[in-house]
Amino acid sequence: MSVDGEAAPPPPLVHRDWFFPSAAPFLHTAPSSSSSSSKPADPRRPPLFPSTRRNPKPYLGQSRPPMTTRSFPSSSGSSSAPSSSSPSPLQSFVARGDYRYAGIRRKVCFDAPRTKDAARMEGRKAAPGLRTAAITDSGAGSPGGRMKSRWPLSVFVADRLSILDSRVRACGVCAPLVLANITSEESDKILSRSRKSSALFASIAILSIPFIAFKYIDYVSKLRRSTDSEAVSLSKQLAYRVDVFLSVYPYAKPLVLLLATLLLIGLGGLSLYGVTDDTLADCLWLSWTYVADSGNHANSIGFGPKLVSLSISFGGMLIFAMMLGLVSDAISEKFDSLRKGRSEVIEENHTLVLGWSDKLGSLLNQLAIANKSLGGGTVVVMAERDKEEMELDIAKMEFDFKGTSVICRSGSPLILADLKKVSVSKARAVVVLAEDGNADQSDARALRTVLSLTGVKEGLRGHIVVELSDLDNEVLVKLVGGDLVETVVAHDVIGRLMIQCARQPGLAQIWEDILGFENCEFYIKRWPQLDGMQFEDVLISFPDAIPCGIKMASCGGKIILNPDDSYILQEGDEVLVIAEDDDTYTPAELPMVRRGYLPKDFIVPKSPERILFCGWRRDIEDMIMVLDAFLAPGSELWMFNDVPENEREKKLIDGGLDFNRLENISLVNREGNAVIRRHLESLPLESFDSILILADESVEDSAIQADSRSLATLLLIRDIQAKRLPYKEAIVSHVSRGSFSHGTWIGDMQQASNKSVIISEILDPRTKNLLSVSKISDYVLSNELVSMALAMVAEDRQINDVLEELFAEEGNEMQIRSADLYVREEEEMNFFEIILRARQRKEIVIGYRLANSERAIINPPDKNVRHKWSAEDVFVVIAEKE
């Protein structure tokens, strides 16, 4: 029934297959002028907002109206229906405002899935500019109770918008929603905005995930702490895992930064996709430009794009700040690694020096001279010191490296990783220096270093040269290192050289020339053209070298010094020579040498000697044993030091000295301080044949302090000797020396040196140079000779066997012989003839020193040139110990 009591309005003229709720009043369209003239408005039309409650089930108890199918007009206004004046179903329904069908919704069923292009093509065929949908419905008038018809997609969208409008109106809000004549472009925009909103909501949801996760972690942590007081919070565990991940994996930080950058670009692209009309690919690219350049967000238009672009730019600034920090840290770490010497050394056939001591400067100098003929080499020094300090100390050394590169690295030789860092497996020689300080601790560290070197997995290409401080530890180091190790006992070498030089003044200078690479040194090489030749002929086969021995292949490579003349070289034998360099000599044709006879069968007599030891050395018992083997019976050894006399015997016995085995010398003990004059004046200093000033054990840890003590003792002894000499002897000494004027204190000391020989042990080479210039001591033995021996063994490990025999109590040694043993007065002979004459005494002459010369000449260059020799000349020979 109608609200005014009149008859019910007639049924709608056109049946609809789609039902909408009652429309808003502003959606009613006023009739056009043409329609108003032909069809007046119906006064019985129901109001737009009826007060009658709508029927939730309008078809209950009554028949459904028949369904008809009608074509709808296109968006352009042209109609594909039979009559252009007939209204569209949407317009008719909105104009009618039938409230009975407000609650009815029909199921919309689209056709089978098809591509977007196919749908558009089909929509253009049905109605140009519109997309159509297949709406399936059931009706009474259709055959089989079902029929299908094509409807514009705009109708579906209008239905959804009308529902939204009715809900807004229910809240008291009205919006101008245009439902009629919606084109396909407008519907695409609406669907695009819907997708963009979904993308925006998705990005917001992704951003909220970390906050939700942290809240959950905090909640779980509080829950666990409430049940278990000792439980570690989940947040701390997570922070710990992140910390471990960033610290353990070297590329964790760049990887996290990359993931953060990709996440920022992705979320920014989704957010831009939700607030702009661009495609997703364009939004992702735009997001990257905001991240890469924060100034690009200034071109954004609209509140939404500006807010999103500003957020992306702020995140980009944080990303690039972190990237700048990582790059800066990486560069700083690299430079710090280079500065501190932690980078790896990529070298082959280099010399590796492990440790740092006062001998390093001399060692580097000798290695540089040895590599001069090769155009320079590479020496790597690794010590537990800062790299910059090592390089600064090496730069202060006053010598030319002659093309040799010195590379410093900071590390410990006890750590395999540090050894691999300096390419220890590819080094041709490894030199282990003894530390300054306590001898036992230094040798213990050298032993651990050898253990580390033998534990290198890749193995060692070269040999190991170990400097030891105590002779007793040599056996243990060789036991650990095996065939790889060559040992040089510095204390023992200095002690033996001091004894030899005390017996034969001037021998130290010869040892310095032979051990150093500046003059002539030992070389071993095979010459096949010499096979089948006797050793006597081999001696005169080298114009630029002097053969000294044979490395016999038949004896397993054993080196024989001074072999018999009748020995014939076999295949595989090598010749040991003294030459200037390994490429400066070669065998030549045998020269015509006139053989002669010795002027007389001279035997050097051995007379008792009196020797003074000033100071107490750690291995003084070994020096006593060597001295007993060299001296004649009835000799005396005076020991003057501050060790109490009742403790000396116990120390010597603990050191391994057997007093019953002393055959040639007797010990005389005197207690006193060697730097106090009145204590020295109590000694008969003018009666000693040789005086050895030892680096005292109490101050040997400090080279400067030990040298100062030795220097003070030397000056006091020379001054006391000069005052006790008769004036006539002083005049004679003054004439013979001629270096300083008579009456000066240095001149008096030089005159006193004619009466006795003083050998000083100096640890610092700089102090040795000062004493050598003043000439108040016959010779100064220092650690420089040890460095020379280490360098020579590092270059060729076979030379160590030669040095050990020359320093030993038995076998061959270097000696200085008077010229009258080989030549007659004013006799002319060349050097080859002198060599053959010396062979009658089974000696090898390696050089000479003329009477008016201060230094000896080893391996003279012109061996065929004849000279007149005087009885005051001396020859340097290798002979068997008497």
Secondary structure, 3 states (H helix, E strand, C coil): CCCCCCCCCCCCCCCCCCCCCCCCHHHCCCCCHHHHHHCCCCCCCCCCCCCCCCCCCCCCCCCCCCCCCCCCCCCCCCCCCCCCCCCCHHHHHHHHCCHHHCCCCCCCCCCCCCCHHHHHHHHHHHCCCCCEEEEEEECCCCHHHEEEEEEEHHHHHHHHHHHHHHHHHHCCCCCCCCCCCCCHHHHHHHHHHHHHHHHHHHHHHHHHHHHHHHHHHHHHHHHHHHHCCCCCCHHHHHHHHHHHHHHHCCCHHHHHHHHHHHHHHHHHHHHHHHHCCCCHHHHHHHHHHHHHCHHHHHHCCCHHHHHHHHHHHHHHHHHHHHHHHHHHHHHHHHHHHHHHCCCCCCCCCCEEEECCCCCHHHHHHHHHHHCHHHCCCEEEEEECCCHHHHHHHHHCCCCCCCCCEEEEEECCCCCHHHHHHCCHHHCCEEEECCCCCCHHHHHHHHHHHHHHHHCCCCCCCCEEEEEECCHHHHHHHHHHHHHHEEEEEHHHHHHHHHHHHHHCCCHHHHHHHHHCCCCCEEEEECCHHHCCCEHHHHCCCCCCEEEEEEEECCCCCEEEECCCCCCECCCCCEEEEEECCCCCCCCCCCCCCCCCCCCCCCCCCCCCCEEEEECCCCCHHHHHHHHHHHCCCCEEEEEEECCCHHHHHHHHHHCCCCHHHCCCEEEEEEECCCCCHHHHHCCCHHHCCEEEECCCHHHCCCHHHHHHHHHHHHHHHHHHHHHHCCHHHHHHHHHHHCCCCCCCHHHHHHHHCCCCEEEEEECCHHHHHHHHHHCCCCEEEEHHHHHHHHHHHHHCCCHHHHHHHHHCCCCEEEEEEEHHHCCCCCEEECHHHHHHHHHHHCCEEEEEECCCCCCCEECCCCCCCCEEECCCCEEEEEEECC
